[in-house]
Amino acid sequence: MFSPAISRICNSSLRSPLQLRWSCIVGVAAVVLGAAGSVRAADMPMKAPAKAAPAFNWTGCYGGANGGGASAGSDFATSLHSGTYLSAPADLALVGYVGSGSANSSGLIGGAQAGCNLQSGNFVYGLEADWAYFAAKATFTPAGTLTTANTFTITNSLKTDWLATVRLRLGIAAGSSVIYLTGGVAFAEARYFQTYSDTAPAIENSTASRTATGWTVGAGFETTWTEHWTGKVEYLFAKFPSVGAAGPILASGGGVNVLNGSANLAVQTVRVGINYKL
């Protein structure tokens, strides 16, 4: 199989015997080595192309737990109606002005969630419900002096012990992760307290409690580390309408005024969570 190539190299008439001898040796070696390389390449098995890891499919239902930090803020509003105790416009306006303001409170939050997803292409649609324990109490305690020279103090506070949401999720999947926007309905326990006292002396106490219904929006990032387990980080903002109460200011001399108070609630949460996908 080598003879034609070797003959062309070894039978050249343009070279001296010494040149022919070395050319023949080098040529034979090159032909033999080239042929051996071709044989080895032909005998070498073809390497199968690597298979791409299958992308995670988010379709299905899940449940899990979450925890993090939250901040609650309230705007307080106070108004005083003219009565038999205080009737001067300056006093009525002063009590309303001093008793209106805002306060914040923060703490830890923790609870559980459950939901279902449907993936279509790169889009992931979901519905999630969660409940979390969150103990916060925003308190605002201003003071002032009436035209009668009596000093007064008003205390407004709003307390909550839990927070829950029911939200839609819309995400874009990329490999084993998804980034999403979320929004829906929020629920919270809202307990409002207001007290008034002055040096006349006169006192007032009023309270209101209800399950407040509001709205929530947020965003999050979720990723997988096994076929069933995922982890997420999420931010939510929730806003609730005002809770109000009214009560009489009772003075020692028998005079009466009606004091109105109200407070809204806004909650921001940043939390991490784990889910088990069924």
C-alpha positions as CSV (number, residue, x, y, z in Angstrom):
1,M,0.0,0.0,0.0
2,F,3.0,2.3,0.4
3,S,4.9,1.4,-2.9
4,P,3.7,4.3,-5.2
5,A,4.5,7.0,-2.7
6,I,7.8,5.5,-1.7
7,S,8.8,4.9,-5.4
8,R,8.2,8.6,-6.2
9,I,10.5,9.6,-3.3
10,C,13.3,7.1,-3.8
11,N,13.5,7.1,-7.6
12,S,14.0,10.9,-8.1
13,S,16.7,11.5,-10.8
14,L,17.4,15.0,-9.6
15,R,19.2,14.1,-6.4
16,S,22.6,12.6,-5.5
17,P,22.8,9.1,-4.1
18,L,23.4,10.5,-0.6
19,Q,20.4,12.8,-1.0
20,L,18.3,10.0,-2.4
21,R,19.2,7.7,0.5
22,W,18.2,10.3,3.1
23,S,15.1,11.4,1.2
24,C,14.1,7.8,0.8
25,I,14.5,7.1,4.6
26,V,12.6,10.4,5.6
27,G,9.9,9.8,3.0
28,V,9.3,6.2,4.1
29,A,9.1,7.2,7.7
30,A,6.6,10.0,6.9
31,V,4.4,7.7,4.9
32,V,4.4,5.0,7.5
33,L,3.7,7.4,10.4
34,G,0.9,9.1,8.4
35,A,-0.7,5.8,7.6
36,A,-0.5,4.6,11.2
37,G,-2.2,7.9,12.4
38,S,-5.0,7.3,9.9
39,V,-5.5,3.8,11.2
40,R,-5.6,4.9,14.8
41,A,-8.1,7.7,14.0
42,A,-10.3,5.2,12.1
43,D,-10.2,2.7,15.0
44,M,-10.9,5.3,17.7
45,P,-14.5,5.1,18.9
46,M,-16.7,8.2,18.4
47,K,-17.5,10.1,21.6
48,A,-21.2,10.5,22.2
49,P,-22.3,14.2,22.4
50,A,-23.0,15.3,26.0
51,K,-26.6,15.6,26.8
52,A,-27.9,18.9,28.2
53,A,-29.3,18.7,31.7
54,P,-33.1,18.9,31.5
55,A,-34.6,22.3,32.6
56,F,-36.6,22.3,35.8
57,N,-40.4,22.3,35.2
58,W,-42.3,24.5,37.6
59,T,-45.7,23.0,36.9
60,G,-47.2,21.5,40.1
61,C,-48.2,22.3,43.7
62,Y,-45.9,22.9,46.7
63,G,-45.8,23.8,50.4
64,G,-43.2,25.2,52.6
65,A,-42.1,27.6,55.4
66,N,-40.8,31.2,55.4
67,G,-39.1,33.6,57.8
68,G,-37.6,37.1,57.8
69,G,-38.1,40.6,59.0
70,A,-41.0,43.1,58.7
71,S,-41.7,46.7,59.4
72,A,-45.2,48.1,60.2
73,G,-46.1,51.8,59.9
74,S,-49.2,53.7,60.8
75,D,-50.6,57.2,60.2
76,F,-52.8,58.3,63.1
77,A,-55.5,60.9,62.8
78,T,-57.3,62.6,65.8
79,S,-60.2,65.0,65.9
80,L,-62.1,66.6,68.9
81,H,-65.7,67.6,68.8
82,S,-66.9,70.7,70.7
83,G,-68.5,69.8,74.0
84,T,-69.2,70.9,77.6
85,Y,-65.6,70.4,78.7
86,L,-63.6,72.0,75.8
87,S,-65.3,74.4,73.4
88,A,-62.6,76.9,72.5
89,P,-61.7,76.5,68.8
90,A,-58.0,76.8,69.6
91,D,-58.2,73.9,72.0
92,L,-60.2,71.7,69.6
93,A,-57.7,72.4,66.8
94,L,-54.7,71.9,69.1
95,V,-55.9,68.5,70.3
96,G,-56.5,67.3,66.7
97,Y,-53.2,68.6,65.5
98,V,-51.1,67.2,68.3
99,G,-52.8,63.9,68.2
100,S,-52.2,63.3,64.5
101,G,-48.9,61.8,63.4
102,S,-47.1,58.5,62.4
103,A,-45.1,55.8,64.0
104,N,-43.3,52.6,63.0
105,S,-42.5,49.2,64.5
106,S,-40.4,46.3,63.3
107,G,-39.9,42.7,64.2
108,L,-39.5,39.1,63.0
109,I,-42.0,37.3,60.8
110,G,-42.4,33.6,60.2
111,G,-45.0,31.3,58.8
112,A,-46.0,28.9,56.0
113,Q,-47.2,29.0,52.4
114,A,-48.7,26.7,49.8
115,G,-49.5,27.2,46.1
116,C,-49.5,25.8,42.6
117,N,-47.7,26.8,39.4
118,L,-48.3,26.2,35.7
119,Q,-45.4,26.6,33.3
120,S,-45.9,27.5,29.6
121,G,-42.7,28.0,27.7
122,N,-40.6,30.4,29.8
123,F,-43.6,31.8,31.6
124,V,-44.7,30.6,35.0
125,Y,-48.2,31.3,36.3
126,G,-49.0,30.7,40.0
127,L,-51.3,31.2,42.9
128,E,-50.0,31.3,46.5
129,A,-51.5,31.7,49.9
130,D,-49.5,32.3,53.1
131,W,-49.9,33.0,56.8
132,A,-47.3,34.4,59.1
133,Y,-47.0,35.4,62.8
134,F,-46.0,39.1,63.1
135,A,-46.2,40.9,66.4
136,A,-45.8,44.7,65.9
137,K,-47.1,47.7,67.7
138,A,-46.7,51.2,66.4
139,T,-47.2,53.8,69.1
140,F,-47.4,57.6,68.9
141,T,-47.6,59.6,72.2
142,P,-47.5,63.4,71.8
143,A,-48.3,66.1,74.4
144,G,-49.5,69.7,74.4
145,T,-50.9,72.6,76.5
146,L,-54.5,73.8,76.4
147,T,-55.5,77.5,76.7
148,T,-56.6,76.7,80.2
149,A,-52.9,75.9,81.0
150,N,-53.7,72.2,81.5
151,T,-51.3,69.9,79.8
152,F,-52.5,66.8,77.9
153,T,-51.2,63.6,76.4
154,I,-52.7,61.5,73.6
155,T,-51.5,58.0,73.0
156,N,-52.4,56.3,69.7
157,S,-51.3,52.7,68.9
158,L,-52.0,50.0,66.3
159,K,-51.1,46.4,67.1
160,T,-51.1,43.4,64.9
161,D,-50.3,39.7,65.6
162,W,-50.5,38.1,62.2
163,L,-50.4,38.7,58.4
164,A,-51.8,36.6,55.6
165,T,-52.0,37.0,51.8
166,V,-53.5,35.3,48.7
167,R,-51.5,36.3,45.6
168,L,-51.1,35.6,41.9
169,R,-47.6,35.1,40.7
170,L,-46.2,35.8,37.2
171,G,-42.6,34.7,36.5
172,I,-40.0,34.1,33.8
173,A,-38.1,30.9,34.1
174,A,-34.4,30.6,33.2
175,G,-33.0,27.1,33.7
176,S,-33.6,26.1,37.3
177,S,-34.6,29.5,38.5
178,V,-37.6,31.9,38.2
179,I,-37.9,35.6,38.8
180,Y,-41.5,36.8,39.5
181,L,-43.9,39.6,40.3
182,T,-46.7,39.0,42.7
183,G,-49.8,40.7,43.9
184,G,-53.2,40.1,45.5
185,V,-55.2,40.4,48.7
186,A,-53.8,40.9,52.2
187,F,-55.3,40.3,55.6
188,A,-54.1,41.4,59.1
189,E,-55.3,41.6,62.6
190,A,-55.6,45.3,63.5
191,R,-56.2,46.5,67.0
192,Y,-56.4,50.2,67.6
193,F,-56.1,52.0,71.0
194,Q,-56.4,55.6,71.9
195,T,-56.2,57.3,75.3
196,Y,-56.4,61.0,76.4
197,S,-55.5,62.5,79.8
198,D,-54.9,66.0,81.1
199,T,-54.2,67.7,84.4
200,A,-57.8,68.9,84.9
201,P,-58.1,65.9,85.3
202,A,-59.9,64.4,82.3
203,I,-59.5,61.0,80.7
204,E,-60.7,59.1,77.6
205,N,-60.1,55.5,76.4
206,S,-61.3,54.0,73.1
207,T,-60.5,50.8,71.3
208,A,-61.3,49.1,68.0
209,S,-60.4,45.6,66.7
210,R,-61.0,43.9,63.3
211,T,-59.5,41.8,60.6
212,A,-58.4,44.3,58.1
213,T,-58.5,43.6,54.3
214,G,-56.1,45.3,52.0
215,W,-53.8,44.8,49.0
216,T,-50.2,43.6,48.5
217,V,-47.6,43.7,45.7
218,G,-44.1,42.4,45.5
219,A,-41.4,40.5,43.7
220,G,-39.2,37.5,44.3
221,F,-36.6,35.0,43.1
222,E,-36.8,31.3,43.4
223,T,-34.3,28.5,42.5
224,T,-34.1,24.8,42.8
225,W,-31.4,22.5,44.3
226,T,-33.1,19.1,43.9
227,E,-36.0,17.7,41.9
228,H,-38.4,18.6,44.8
229,W,-36.8,21.3,46.9
230,T,-36.6,25.0,46.1
231,G,-35.6,28.1,47.9
232,K,-36.7,31.7,47.5
233,V,-36.2,35.3,48.6
234,E,-39.2,37.7,48.5
235,Y,-40.2,41.3,49.1
236,L,-43.9,42.2,49.8
237,F,-45.6,45.6,50.5
238,A,-49.1,45.5,52.0
239,K,-51.5,48.4,52.7
240,F,-54.6,48.4,54.8
241,P,-57.4,50.9,55.3
242,S,-57.9,52.8,58.5
243,V,-59.4,51.4,61.7
244,G,-61.2,54.0,63.9
245,A,-62.7,54.5,67.3
246,A,-64.4,57.2,69.3
247,G,-64.8,57.8,73.0
248,P,-65.9,60.5,75.5
249,I,-63.4,62.7,77.3
250,L,-64.8,62.8,80.9
251,A,-63.7,65.7,83.0
252,S,-63.8,65.7,86.8
253,G,-66.2,68.7,86.7
254,G,-68.7,66.8,84.6
255,G,-67.8,68.2,81.2
256,V,-67.7,65.9,78.1
257,N,-66.2,66.0,74.7
258,V,-66.0,63.2,72.0
259,L,-62.6,62.3,70.7
260,N,-62.2,60.5,67.4
261,G,-59.2,58.6,66.4
262,S,-58.1,56.3,63.5
263,A,-55.0,54.6,62.1
264,N,-54.1,52.9,58.9
265,L,-51.4,50.1,58.4
266,A,-48.6,49.5,55.9
267,V,-46.4,46.5,56.2
268,Q,-43.1,45.7,54.4
269,T,-41.6,42.2,54.6
270,V,-38.4,40.7,53.4
271,R,-38.2,37.0,53.9
272,V,-36.7,33.8,52.7
273,G,-38.5,30.5,52.3
274,I,-38.2,26.8,51.3
275,N,-40.7,24.8,49.4
276,Y,-41.2,21.1,48.7
277,K,-42.7,20.5,45.2
278,L,-45.0,17.5,45.0
